[in-house]
Amino acid sequence: MKKVLVPVTDGFEEIETVTIVDILRRAGVSVTLAGLQAGPLKGSRGVQILADAFIDEVKDDEFDLLVLPGGQPGVDNLRKDPRILEILRNRDRNKQMIGAICAAPLALRDAGITQGRRLTSHPSIEKEFSESRYSLDRVIVDGNFVTSRAAGTSIEFALKLVEILVGPEKACEIAKAVLAFE
């Protein structure tokens, strides 16, 4: 069974976070929502969730993919956390899969791993990626990076993650089941 780590902290984007977790779990992927702090986490729109684990309990475990959801101030909290930056650097150094949506690619940039990479993000932060090959596409795959634009691209992003982890047949099956495409 494939395993995915989704770090979350206060200010996470609800649609992005829940969509990623939901679509991946529908595909039979084991997803661990890891809180950067203990207790309930409050999203950018006030929705509260409980993480499956505390980041320190799982940060050294093996995962097939790490996915960062967007949202503010969630992304700023991820970017300031040395544990997240170190996990990102280690994953990139080992060519392990990393996903980021909306403003979350800023954490990849802050970890120093976006130089020359093709990526996308929320349009409001496009200028932050002068060292990268920025794209306006809704979902971008560049080597071990998968990035996406915003809450409105969450299902496409999550389905691309399923395609990469489990295969295109499973991604198509889930897309049909949730009527993502008709």
C-alpha positions as CSV (number, residue, x, y, z in Angstrom):
1,M,0.0,0.0,0.0
2,K,1.3,3.4,-0.9
3,K,1.8,5.9,1.9
4,V,1.4,9.7,1.8
5,L,2.3,12.3,4.4
6,V,0.2,15.6,4.5
7,P,1.6,18.1,7.0
8,V,-1.0,20.5,8.3
9,T,-1.0,23.5,10.6
10,D,-3.3,26.3,11.6
11,G,-4.4,28.2,8.5
12,F,-4.5,25.3,6.1
13,E,-6.8,25.6,3.0
14,E,-9.8,23.3,3.8
15,I,-10.8,22.4,0.2
16,E,-7.2,21.5,-0.8
17,T,-6.4,19.5,2.3
18,V,-9.6,17.5,2.5
19,T,-9.8,16.9,-1.3
20,I,-6.3,15.5,-1.4
21,V,-6.8,13.2,1.6
22,D,-10.2,12.1,0.4
23,I,-9.2,11.3,-3.2
24,L,-6.1,9.5,-2.2
25,R,-7.9,7.4,0.4
26,R,-10.6,6.5,-2.2
27,A,-7.6,5.1,-4.2
28,G,-6.6,2.9,-1.3
29,V,-3.6,5.0,-0.4
30,S,-2.7,5.3,3.3
31,V,-2.7,9.0,4.1
32,T,-1.3,10.5,7.4
33,L,-2.4,14.0,8.2
34,A,0.4,15.2,10.5
35,G,-0.1,18.2,12.6
36,L,2.8,20.6,13.3
37,Q,1.2,21.2,16.7
38,A,-0.9,19.0,18.9
39,G,-4.7,19.4,19.2
40,P,-7.3,20.6,16.8
41,L,-6.1,22.5,13.8
42,K,-8.1,25.5,12.5
43,G,-8.3,26.1,8.7
44,S,-8.2,29.4,6.9
45,R,-12.0,29.4,6.9
46,G,-12.5,28.3,10.4
47,V,-13.0,24.5,9.8
48,Q,-11.3,22.5,12.5
49,I,-9.8,19.0,12.0
50,L,-7.8,16.6,14.1
51,A,-4.6,15.3,12.7
52,D,-3.8,11.6,12.6
53,A,-0.4,12.1,14.2
54,F,2.0,14.7,15.4
55,I,4.7,15.5,12.8
56,D,7.6,14.5,15.2
57,E,6.1,11.0,15.4
58,V,6.1,10.4,11.7
59,K,8.7,12.7,10.1
60,D,11.3,10.0,9.8
61,D,8.9,7.4,8.5
62,E,9.0,6.2,4.9
63,F,6.4,7.8,2.6
64,D,5.9,7.5,-1.1
65,L,4.8,11.1,-1.3
66,L,4.7,14.3,0.8
67,V,1.9,16.8,-0.1
68,L,1.7,20.3,1.2
69,P,-1.7,22.0,1.1
70,G,-2.0,25.8,0.6
71,G,-3.9,28.3,2.7
72,Q,-2.9,31.3,4.7
73,P,-1.4,31.6,7.3
74,G,-0.9,27.8,6.9
75,V,1.7,28.1,4.2
76,D,3.6,30.7,6.2
77,N,3.6,28.4,9.2
78,L,4.9,25.5,7.0
79,R,7.6,27.7,5.6
80,K,8.8,28.7,9.0
81,D,9.0,25.2,10.3
82,P,12.6,23.8,10.1
83,R,11.3,20.2,10.3
84,I,9.3,20.8,7.0
85,L,12.2,22.4,5.2
86,E,14.5,19.6,6.2
87,I,12.0,16.9,5.1
88,L,11.7,18.7,1.7
89,R,15.4,19.0,1.2
90,N,15.9,15.3,2.1
91,R,13.1,14.1,-0.2
92,D,14.4,16.2,-3.1
93,R,17.9,15.0,-2.6
94,N,16.7,11.4,-2.7
95,K,14.4,12.1,-5.7
96,Q,11.3,11.3,-3.7
97,M,7.9,12.6,-4.7
98,I,6.8,16.0,-3.4
99,G,3.4,17.7,-4.1
100,A,2.4,21.3,-3.3
101,I,-0.7,23.3,-4.2
102,C,-1.7,27.0,-4.2
103,A,0.9,29.0,-2.1
104,A,2.6,25.8,-0.8
105,P,5.3,25.8,-3.5
106,L,6.8,28.8,-1.5
107,A,7.9,26.2,1.1
108,L,9.7,24.3,-1.7
109,R,11.4,27.6,-2.7
110,D,12.3,28.3,0.8
111,A,13.9,24.9,1.1
112,G,16.0,25.8,-1.9
113,I,14.8,23.1,-4.2
114,T,12.9,25.0,-7.0
115,Q,15.9,26.3,-9.0
116,G,15.3,25.6,-12.7
117,R,12.2,23.4,-11.9
118,R,9.0,23.6,-13.9
119,L,6.1,24.4,-11.5
120,T,2.9,26.4,-10.9
121,S,1.2,28.0,-7.9
122,H,-1.6,30.4,-7.0
123,P,-1.3,33.4,-9.5
124,S,-0.8,35.8,-6.6
125,I,2.7,34.5,-5.9
126,E,4.0,33.8,-9.5
127,K,6.7,36.5,-9.2
128,E,8.2,34.6,-6.3
129,F,9.5,31.9,-8.7
130,S,12.0,33.8,-10.9
131,E,14.5,31.0,-10.5
132,S,12.0,28.4,-11.8
133,R,10.3,27.7,-15.1
134,Y,6.8,28.9,-14.1
135,S,3.8,27.6,-15.9
136,L,0.1,28.6,-16.0
137,D,-1.0,25.0,-16.4
138,R,-3.4,23.7,-13.7
139,V,-1.2,20.8,-12.7
140,I,2.5,20.4,-13.4
141,V,4.7,17.3,-13.1
142,D,8.4,17.9,-13.2
143,G,10.4,14.9,-12.1
144,N,9.6,14.3,-8.4
145,F,7.6,17.6,-8.2
146,V,3.8,17.9,-8.7
147,T,2.4,21.3,-8.2
148,S,-1.1,22.9,-8.8
149,R,-2.7,26.3,-8.8
150,A,-5.4,26.6,-6.1
151,A,-8.5,25.2,-4.4
152,G,-10.3,25.0,-7.8
153,T,-7.7,22.6,-9.1
154,S,-7.7,20.3,-6.1
155,I,-9.5,17.4,-7.7
156,E,-7.3,17.4,-10.8
157,F,-4.2,17.6,-8.5
158,A,-5.3,14.8,-6.3
159,L,-6.2,12.6,-9.3
160,K,-2.8,13.3,-10.8
161,L,-1.3,12.1,-7.5
162,V,-3.4,8.9,-7.7
163,E,-2.3,8.4,-11.3
164,I,1.4,8.6,-10.2
165,L,1.0,6.5,-7.1
166,V,-1.5,3.8,-8.2
167,G,-2.0,4.2,-11.9
168,P,-4.1,5.9,-14.5
169,E,-6.9,3.3,-14.4
170,K,-7.5,4.0,-10.7
171,A,-7.4,7.7,-11.3
172,C,-10.0,7.4,-14.1
173,E,-12.2,5.1,-11.9
174,I,-12.2,7.7,-9.1
175,A,-12.8,10.6,-11.4
176,K,-15.9,8.8,-12.8
177,A,-17.1,7.9,-9.4
178,V,-17.0,11.5,-8.1
179,L,-18.2,12.9,-11.5
180,A,-15.0,15.0,-11.7
181,F,-15.3,14.7,-15.5
182,E,-18.3,13.8,-17.6
